[in-house]
Amino acid sequence: MRLDRTSWITVAVVLGSAVLMAGLNLATGPSAAAHVPTYVIGLYGKYLCYAMLALAVDLIWGFAGILTLGQAAFFALGGYAMGMYLMREIGARGVYGNPILPDFMVFMGWHQLPWYWYGFDWFGFAMVMMLVVPALLALVFGYLAFRSRVTGVYLSIITQALTYALMLAFFRNDMGFGGNNGMTDFKDILGFPLRAPSTGCALMVLSALFVCLEYLLARYVVTSRFGKVLIAVRDTESRTRFLGYRPETYKLVVFVLAAMMAAVGGALYVPQVGIINPSEFAPSNSIEAVIWVAVGGRGTLVGAILGAILVNLGKSWFTSALPEVWLFALGGLFIFVTLFLPKGLMGLFAPRVRIVPDAPPADVPVGEAREVVG
Amino acid sequence: MTVQSNTILYLDDVTVSFDGFRALNALSLVLEPGEMRAVIGPNGAGKTTMMDVITGKTRPDTGRVIFGLDTDLTRLDEPAIASLGIGRKFQKPTVFEQHTVWDNLLLALAGKRAPRFTLWAQETPEERRRIGEILTTIRLTEHRNRRGADLSHGQKQWLEIGMLLAQEPQLLLVDEPVAGMTDAETEQTAELLREINQTRSVVVVEHDMAFVRALGVKVTVLHEGSVLSEGSIDHVSADPRVIEVYLGR
């Protein structure tokens, strides 16, 4: 794959900013003018994880035309897999000092580790599960939905229902994932203490690295012949069928891939924020992710990263300065972008960043509007 | 059933109803290999439904659709039927608007369709040669780098015909190819279809009687979902039943 200028700039900016901030955090004292405080490192790391969720949304929404309103479910599942590893890593250092059982299980009076917790003390296994579980869920869900040719708004609604159902399930204590409180009090990851600034910096730089890898992967997919078929499916699904393509298979492949991309974001998110609980499944999280992509520019990939970072920067500022205004600002931003910047922020540099053809306007329920009445 | 041995397409007693309305009513039709057939009929006669049944978009309530020797198309879905070698051109020109003319043809070229192939596929010299040939046939060589959306109506029609050629079908179904075309474009399209017909069987659905006359092929007149009359254009134009339901109005 040959990289265009936009890709080089994206990778350079994402990695460069992360390394620079980490360096300024570790190499300078708190009093130095150039010092980057540790909480900023944590925030930036969090934004980068959101960028992975946004990339996943852009891949499905921007290029396959499937408006997913449940992508954060896969992000949260990835987070839970990492959370389970981090819980086991605590070992006997928990409040109750039980070497096997996490605190919340002791608290609930459990005596045995549930079978599905086995193996999560091993990092490698946890990371495999972090990818496999969301991929399997996406495979089953996508297979059923795409095979029955559910499209447009109906598909959006069932993705929303999926994440809502998972939220309710994870709220239940007897699911064995910490119920309402989720998992927290993590101590270290692979032996590195999570409180140490160096661990925080490493996780943040690692997140930046994965944003770049996911970006390059997504870019490869959408510029390949597969991606051309995908865009064809997005714009004129019935035509692809009469050419002999199976749109449902294409959608399924991209849906599973996007689920894994979101899961990696979730897995890196949890050690950086120090907690995972069922609110990560909240439907509003998935909807916010769609707004990031719309703001940055749907169908551009770069726009997804940009949108995730900028909107969340805005959120951090608003929720501390003017907390009650944030939701209005977010809603206003969405309306503004839809009305005046239909191609998002990337639309401002339109001709230079068009790696692949334009997405149709965001307000067209894709897949339905263009269905051909033969 | 001797009739099957020398047919490419055989519709046998096909009935389709939508909420009690019979779009196709015991329709039977035989197409010989290498034949070009024009299908005409008033609105609602079942022309498009017939296309839908052949291409697998609609499943008939009763009847069989035999392709070639013994393939029953009513058991297959659209991609499977397309892969067997049946191409379809829609009434409204349907090309991939966001893709270039070149990419439109590339996606249509006969070949593997599975993601595990397209994820790694690179354009081969053979593919480039094929696309070049088709571009010449459909007279779009100079427009190969323009997006589908930027083409004129007539150019879109030709691009879609080119995509069908790229599929290398044995049978081509063409729905109203000259609707909205200028006279010059209509003439060129008739020529193009005759050229295509030298190697493939073609079914053309059309309203434009002048165009059907220009094609000079056997005509089937549909009415209320069944065949009303069949024969040369002069024969069907003289048929009193045809005049009554269609031409006379």
Interface residues (C-beta under 8 A of the other chain):
Chain A: V221 S224 R225 F226 K228 V229 I231 A232 D235 T236 S238 R239 T240 R241 F242 L243 G244 Y245 R246 T249 Y250 V253 P357 D358 V372 G374
Chain B: T48 M51 D52 T55 K57 D77 E78 P79 A82 S83 G87 R88 F90 Q91 K92 T94 V95 F96 E97 Q98 H99 D103 L106 L107 A108 R113 A114 P115 T118 L119 W120 A121 R147 M163 Q167 D175
